[in-house]
Amino acid sequence: MSFLLGASIAFVAFVTSAISGVFGMSGGMILMGYLAFVLPVSAAMIMHGATQAVANGYRAYLNGADIEWKIFGRYLIGSMIALAILSAIAFVPSKVMMYLLLGIVPFIAAAVPQKWALDVTKTGAAEICGLAVTLLNLTAGVAGALLDVFFVRTTLTRHQVVATKAVTQTLSHILKLVYFGVIVGAVTGDTSAHYDPEVLPWWIFAVVIPLSMLGTTVGKKVLDRMTDTNFRLWSQRLTLAIGTVLLLQGLALLLD
């Protein structure tokens, strides 16, 4: 990896972590889109997983008092089922599929009528959330827009939403590291599917991880100044704008 590429990844990781620190999502979509552009799929998944696991984990720590742990426990059940399903087939998406999924999910999520939106606090919803979000996270790399569908109709405060989403996303990204770093190669017998230090040298993790934590800290300060109304309004607008760009990129690759 060249110094210029490493520096660009570090910069994007900082900015996107700050965005996610505010909205609890969106930043991960931008980072995944960039990493998929400059790295092979498996390497992009591992880099994204490491960065986002730390950023989300640190965000969960900063908002620890507001985490709804009962929701997380139920989410965990669905996540384990999703991991088992994909591990059985060791599925690795193409770049075209990743971009199309990244781009279209925010619009599908926005199109869900309010009366159909699932409330993650209700019986069975957190388990379904864990299953669906983890499946998407392991195929598209990001599932924040889908995760938001399960939180949009809750009575949770903005801090509870960000904190609980952070801890669930920390789990999802750790599972992504395990899946692409270990499981895919073990199931397929393809050693190239494992972590490759030539593609992702150790120093890029040493640079990106602290910057993702710094970006998260900056985002938290902005979140504290927002109102719940503005938080929900700008979350959807930003997600749809990012989805449009990623969808167009996917269509361009498909037609190329």
C-alpha positions as CSV (number, residue, x, y, z in Angstrom):
1,M,0.0,0.0,0.0
2,S,1.4,3.4,-1.0
3,F,1.7,6.3,1.5
4,L,-0.8,8.4,-0.5
5,L,-3.5,5.6,-0.5
6,G,-2.9,5.1,3.2
7,A,-3.3,8.8,3.9
8,S,-6.5,9.0,1.9
9,I,-8.0,6.0,3.8
10,A,-7.0,7.6,7.1
11,F,-8.6,10.9,6.2
12,V,-11.8,9.4,5.0
13,A,-12.0,7.2,8.1
14,F,-11.7,10.3,10.3
15,V,-14.4,12.2,8.5
16,T,-16.8,9.3,8.2
17,S,-16.3,8.4,11.9
18,A,-17.3,12.0,12.8
19,I,-20.4,11.7,10.6
20,S,-21.4,8.5,12.3
21,G,-20.7,10.0,15.7
22,V,-23.5,12.5,14.9
23,F,-26.0,10.3,13.2
24,G,-25.1,6.8,14.3
25,M,-24.9,5.8,10.6
26,S,-24.1,7.3,7.1
27,G,-20.4,7.6,7.7
28,G,-20.0,3.9,7.4
29,M,-21.7,3.9,4.0
30,I,-19.3,6.6,2.7
31,L,-16.3,4.7,4.0
32,M,-17.4,1.4,2.6
33,G,-18.0,3.0,-0.8
34,Y,-14.5,4.5,-0.8
35,L,-12.8,1.3,0.4
36,A,-14.6,-0.8,-2.2
37,F,-13.3,1.6,-4.8
38,V,-9.6,1.4,-3.8
39,L,-9.3,-2.1,-2.4
40,P,-10.3,-5.7,-3.3
41,V,-13.7,-6.8,-1.8
42,S,-12.3,-8.9,1.0
43,A,-9.6,-6.3,2.0
44,A,-12.3,-3.6,1.9
45,M,-14.5,-5.6,4.2
46,I,-11.6,-6.2,6.7
47,M,-10.4,-2.6,6.7
48,H,-14.0,-1.4,7.1
49,G,-14.8,-3.9,9.8
50,A,-11.7,-3.0,11.8
51,T,-12.3,0.8,11.5
52,Q,-16.0,0.6,12.2
53,A,-15.7,-1.9,15.0
54,V,-13.4,0.5,16.9
55,A,-15.4,3.6,15.9
56,N,-18.7,2.1,16.9
57,G,-17.2,0.5,20.0
58,Y,-15.8,3.8,21.1
59,R,-19.1,5.5,20.4
60,A,-20.9,2.9,22.5
61,Y,-18.4,3.6,25.3
62,L,-19.0,7.4,25.1
63,N,-22.7,6.8,25.2
64,G,-22.6,3.8,27.5
65,A,-25.1,5.0,30.0
66,D,-27.8,5.2,27.2
67,I,-27.4,1.6,25.8
68,E,-30.5,-0.5,25.9
69,W,-28.8,-3.9,26.7
70,K,-32.0,-6.0,26.5
71,I,-32.3,-4.9,22.9
72,F,-28.7,-5.8,22.2
73,G,-29.1,-9.3,23.7
74,R,-32.1,-10.0,21.5
75,Y,-30.2,-8.6,18.5
76,L,-27.3,-10.9,19.2
77,I,-29.6,-14.0,18.6
78,G,-30.5,-12.9,15.1
79,S,-26.9,-12.0,14.3
80,M,-25.7,-15.5,15.2
81,I,-28.3,-17.1,12.9
82,A,-27.2,-14.8,10.0
83,L,-23.6,-15.6,10.5
84,A,-24.4,-19.4,10.5
85,I,-26.4,-19.1,7.2
86,L,-23.6,-17.2,5.3
87,S,-20.8,-19.3,6.8
88,A,-22.5,-22.4,5.3
89,I,-22.0,-21.0,1.8
90,A,-19.0,-18.7,2.3
91,F,-20.5,-16.0,0.1
92,V,-18.4,-13.1,-1.1
93,P,-20.1,-10.3,-3.0
94,S,-18.8,-8.6,-6.2
95,K,-18.1,-4.9,-6.2
96,V,-21.1,-4.3,-8.4
97,M,-23.4,-6.1,-6.0
98,M,-21.9,-4.2,-3.0
99,Y,-22.5,-0.8,-4.6
100,L,-26.0,-1.6,-5.7
101,L,-27.0,-2.9,-2.3
102,L,-25.4,0.1,-0.5
103,G,-27.2,2.5,-2.8
104,I,-30.7,0.9,-2.9
105,V,-31.2,0.0,0.8
106,P,-31.6,3.6,2.0
107,F,-34.5,4.1,-0.5
108,I,-36.1,0.9,0.4
109,A,-35.9,1.8,4.1
110,A,-37.3,5.3,3.4
111,A,-40.2,3.8,1.3
112,V,-41.4,1.6,4.2
113,P,-44.7,3.2,5.5
114,Q,-44.5,4.4,9.0
115,K,-47.2,1.9,10.0
116,W,-45.1,-0.9,8.7
117,A,-41.8,0.2,10.4
118,L,-40.7,-2.3,13.0
119,D,-40.1,-1.0,16.5
120,V,-36.9,-2.7,17.9
121,T,-38.3,-2.5,21.4
122,K,-41.2,-4.8,20.6
123,T,-41.3,-8.6,20.9
124,G,-39.4,-10.3,18.1
125,A,-38.3,-7.1,16.3
126,A,-34.7,-7.0,17.7
127,E,-34.1,-10.6,16.7
128,I,-35.4,-9.9,13.1
129,C,-33.2,-6.8,13.1
130,G,-30.1,-8.7,14.1
131,L,-30.8,-11.3,11.4
132,A,-31.5,-8.9,8.5
133,V,-28.8,-6.3,9.4
134,T,-26.1,-8.9,9.8
135,L,-27.0,-10.6,6.5
136,L,-26.8,-7.2,4.7
137,N,-23.6,-6.2,6.6
138,L,-21.8,-9.3,5.4
139,T,-22.9,-8.8,1.8
140,A,-23.0,-5.1,1.3
141,G,-20.5,-4.2,4.1
142,V,-22.9,-1.6,5.6
143,A,-26.5,-1.9,6.9
144,G,-27.1,1.3,8.8
145,A,-30.1,2.4,6.7
146,L,-31.8,-0.9,7.3
147,L,-30.9,-0.7,11.0
148,D,-32.6,2.7,11.2
149,V,-35.9,1.2,10.1
150,F,-36.1,-0.6,13.4
151,F,-35.4,2.5,15.4
152,V,-37.4,5.2,13.6
153,R,-40.7,4.5,15.4
154,T,-39.3,3.9,18.9
155,T,-39.7,6.3,21.8
156,L,-36.0,6.1,22.5
157,T,-34.1,9.4,22.8
158,R,-31.4,10.4,20.2
159,H,-28.7,9.3,22.7
160,Q,-30.3,5.9,23.3
161,V,-30.7,5.4,19.5
162,V,-27.0,6.3,18.8
163,A,-25.7,4.3,21.8
164,T,-27.8,1.1,21.1
165,K,-27.1,1.2,17.4
166,A,-23.4,1.7,18.2
167,V,-23.2,-1.5,20.3
168,T,-25.2,-3.6,17.7
169,Q,-23.0,-2.3,14.9
170,T,-19.8,-3.0,16.9
171,L,-21.0,-6.6,17.0
172,S,-21.8,-6.7,13.3
173,H,-18.4,-5.4,12.3
174,I,-16.6,-7.8,14.5
175,L,-18.6,-10.6,12.9
176,K,-17.5,-9.2,9.5
177,L,-13.8,-9.4,10.5
178,V,-14.3,-13.0,11.6
179,Y,-16.3,-13.9,8.5
180,F,-13.9,-12.4,5.9
181,G,-10.7,-12.8,7.9
182,V,-11.2,-16.4,8.9
183,I,-14.4,-18.2,7.9
184,V,-14.5,-17.6,4.1
185,G,-11.0,-18.9,3.6
186,A,-11.5,-21.9,5.9
187,V,-14.7,-23.0,4.2
188,T,-13.5,-22.5,0.6
189,G,-9.9,-23.5,1.2
190,D,-8.8,-20.4,-0.7
191,T,-5.8,-18.9,1.2
192,S,-6.2,-15.7,-0.8
193,A,-9.4,-15.1,1.1
194,H,-7.5,-14.6,4.3
195,Y,-6.0,-11.4,5.6
196,D,-3.2,-10.3,3.3
197,P,-0.6,-8.0,5.0
198,E,0.7,-6.8,1.6
199,V,-2.7,-5.4,0.8
200,L,-3.4,-4.1,4.3
201,P,-0.1,-3.5,6.2
202,W,-0.1,-3.2,10.0
203,W,0.6,0.5,9.9
204,I,-2.6,1.4,8.2
205,F,-4.6,0.0,11.1
206,A,-2.3,1.8,13.6
207,V,-3.1,5.1,11.8
208,V,-6.8,4.6,11.0
209,I,-8.0,3.3,14.3
210,P,-6.9,6.3,16.5
211,L,-8.3,8.7,13.9
212,S,-11.6,6.9,13.8
213,M,-11.8,7.3,17.6
214,L,-11.0,11.0,17.3
215,G,-13.6,11.5,14.6
216,T,-16.1,9.7,16.9
217,T,-15.3,12.1,19.7
218,V,-15.8,15.1,17.4
219,G,-19.2,13.7,16.3
220,K,-20.3,13.2,19.8
221,K,-19.8,16.9,20.6
222,V,-22.0,17.8,17.6
223,L,-24.7,15.2,18.6
224,D,-24.9,16.8,22.1
225,R,-25.8,20.2,20.4
226,M,-28.6,18.8,18.2
227,T,-32.3,18.4,18.9
228,D,-34.1,15.0,18.4
229,T,-36.1,16.6,15.6
230,N,-33.1,17.8,13.6
231,F,-31.3,14.5,14.3
232,R,-34.0,12.4,12.7
233,L,-34.6,14.9,9.8
234,W,-30.9,15.2,8.7
235,S,-30.3,11.5,9.3
236,Q,-32.6,10.5,6.5
237,R,-31.6,13.3,4.1
238,L,-27.9,12.5,4.4
239,T,-28.5,8.7,4.0
240,L,-30.6,9.2,0.8
241,A,-28.0,11.5,-0.7
242,I,-25.2,9.0,0.0
243,G,-27.3,6.2,-1.3
244,T,-27.9,8.1,-4.6
245,V,-24.1,8.4,-5.2
246,L,-23.4,4.8,-4.4
247,L,-26.3,3.5,-6.5
248,L,-25.0,5.5,-9.5
249,Q,-21.5,4.1,-9.0
250,G,-23.0,0.6,-8.9
251,L,-25.0,1.2,-12.1
252,A,-21.8,2.6,-13.8
253,L,-19.9,-0.5,-12.9
254,L,-22.7,-2.7,-14.1
255,L,-22.9,-1.0,-17.5
256,D,-19.2,-0.7,-18.0
